[in-house]
Amino acid sequence: MNPLFPAACAAALLAASPAAAQDSPAEHDMAGMDMSQMDHAAMGHGMAPMTGALGAYPMTREASGTAWQPDASWHTGVHAAAGGWTTMAHATFNLVADSQSGRRGDDKTFVSGMLMGMARRTLAGGGTLQLRGMLSPDPLMGARGYPLLLASGETADGATPLVDRQHPHDLFMELSASYSQPLSDKLSLFVYAGLPGEPAFGPPAFMHRQSIMDSPEAPISHHWLDSTHITFGVITAGVVYENVKLEASRFHGREPDQHRYDIETGALDSTAVRLSWNPGPNWSLQASWAQVKDAEQLEPGADIRRWSASAIYTVPFGHGGWWSTTLAWGRRSAGHEDLDAYVLESALRPNEDWTVFVRAERTRNDELTSVGGHHGSAYTVAKASLGAIRDWKLADHLKLGLGGLYSINVTPDALDRLYGGSPRGAMAFLRLKID
């Protein structure tokens, strides 16, 4: 583990206590604020609002890996500033009761979530160094993950694919470092490296997208849009000019194996390229391409080409609330048939207590009838989910939420014998959030 990750988390969490170290009135006032509050506090002390780690834009633009989201996005976390470093930590833990109906359905209670820490400082010459770490409790749910109809990808035992289940994420979701160097007030160059990390492909990973991050349910389009968000070995280099970013990655293409507690290594044999553009504070657009070598453990030697395009719109709503929507398309091609996925997801937070979220997906999947790791016929399937969560503030930076969601799965007639029509799914969950 990156030794600075626990330190970053500890420093950020200590900032919320009366015993937090003090360096300056401005740093003291900003400790424990969310990012929007920190920007206002900084301006009140005659300081510039906090900028991103990769360029001279608002810090709220940054999401998972090097992906962008709208500047108007809601950033939370426990923040602190001391000794030239700024730190941030936040955590989300879900206790989920999952029930999936039909002939392929199953029930399970599990824990999911993430703990993230960040430390950043400005170096001589104006460059910015950022260290980031993220851990997940997902391995505790077991190798087979949790029931999720119409989902597929990866393996629980190294021999058979997971179908109608969502695999657990690895314990180490990200251990990364980035460095950016400004060349002017509009232009900067950056490099990002992670073991694991996230290459330059797709929109922000689903658990970081504001439009659906409150849902504990993974999208069935995960392996079209953002399955590379945990990649054991990635180096990305890019250039930022005002509101445009062009970046390219070399990364290890093989998906994580069934051993969820280790650090894997391998050749940087795959390539990804992404172009991002934020035309205004409420919009973030991206288009990306990837050639992934030897991607799947159960199909050694098979390469996959991927394409992705997405648009995210986020705007303030009501008193201290927001509304965020994502529209995305992804394509997978392994040399036989192009398989597309379409996603529309939206979340509305009218106030600090309630969040309502919805997602609709359509995928063409050739893994639902796979045998022994070999893909079967491709079928077009769809899923729609609607949910909500109610939060209660327990203390500064600590919330407890109670939520639920309901899903409808749509399958073609050819799959009726396997699924029994259009089965349903439901989840009830309890969430503890530190932000």
C-alpha positions, 0 to 999 in steps of 0.5 A: 500500500502507498504509505502516504494513503493512511497518512492522508486519510488520518490528516484529513479526518483529524482536521474535523477535530478541535485538536487539528493542527493550525498553519494559517487562518485561511488553512484553519477556516478551510479544514473540514469544508466541502470543495465549494465551501473551500473555494469561497473561503479561499476567495474570502482570504484573498486566495485563488480558488483551488485548482485541479491536480492536472491543470488550471481549472476548478478542482471540482472537475476531477473524478476517478483516475484522470476523468473529468466531470462538470465543474458544477459537480458536488465534491465532498470530503473531509479536507485539511491543509498543513505544511504545504500539503492539502489532504482529503478523505471520504468513505462510503460503506453500504450494507445491502440486502439484494433479491433477484427473482426469476430462474437465474435469480438469487438473494444475498446480503453483502457489504460494499463501498470505498475509502479514499484519501488524497494528498497534494502539494505544489512543488518548485517551478509551480508543478503539482504532485498528487498522491491518491489511494482507494480501498474497497470492502468488496472482497468481504462479500466473497469471490462470487460477488452479488446477484445482478441479473444480466450482468457478466464479466470476470470470474470467481474461480479462474475457471468459470465466468460470472454471469448474472452476478457482479464481481467484487472489486479488489481491495486496492482500487487505486494507488496512484501518483500524478504530476502536472507542470503548467506551461502558461496560465492556459496550458499544462502537461501531466503524467499519471501512474497507478498500480492499480490505476485507471487508464484514459477510457470512458466516463468516470467510473460508475461509483464516482458518477454523480448521476448514479453514485448513490445507487449500490447497484452496479450497471450491467454496462460496466464492462463496456464503459468503465471496467478498466477503472481498476487496472494493475499497471497504467501510465497516462500522459496528457495535455490540458489547454483551457477546457480541453484535455487530450491524453493517452495511456499504456496499461496492463490489459488483463482484467483483475483475477479472482484473487482480490487482496493482492497487487498484480503486475504485468506488461503495459501492453494495451493502449487508450486515448481520450479526448475530453471537453468541458464547454461550460461549467455544467457540461463534460463530454468525452470520446475515447478508444482502447485496444486491450490485449489479452483482456479476459483470463478465460480467453487468453490471447483474445484482444478487445477494441473498445469505443466510448462517448458520453455527456454529463450535465450537472446543475445546482437545484433547490437549496443546496441540492443538485441534478446530474444526468449522464448519457453514455455509449460503449462498444466492445469488439473482439473481431466477430460482432460489435456489441453496443451498450447505451446508458441513461442515468440521472439523480436529483438531490433536492435538499441535503436529506433526499436523493432520488436516482434512476438508470436505464440501460440496453446492452448486446451481450454474448456472455449470458449463455457462455459455456466454459469461458467461451462466448455464446450467441449475442442477445439484446437485453435491457434494465431499468432501475429506480431508487432513493435514499434518505440521509440523517446527519449524525455528526459533522462529516458523518451521515447515515442513510436508508435507501432502496431500489427496484429494477425491471429486467427485459429479455428477448423471447429466446431467453425466456427458458433461462430467465422466466420472462422479465424478472425483477430485482430489489435492494434495500441498503443502509449507508454510512458516509464520511464526507 
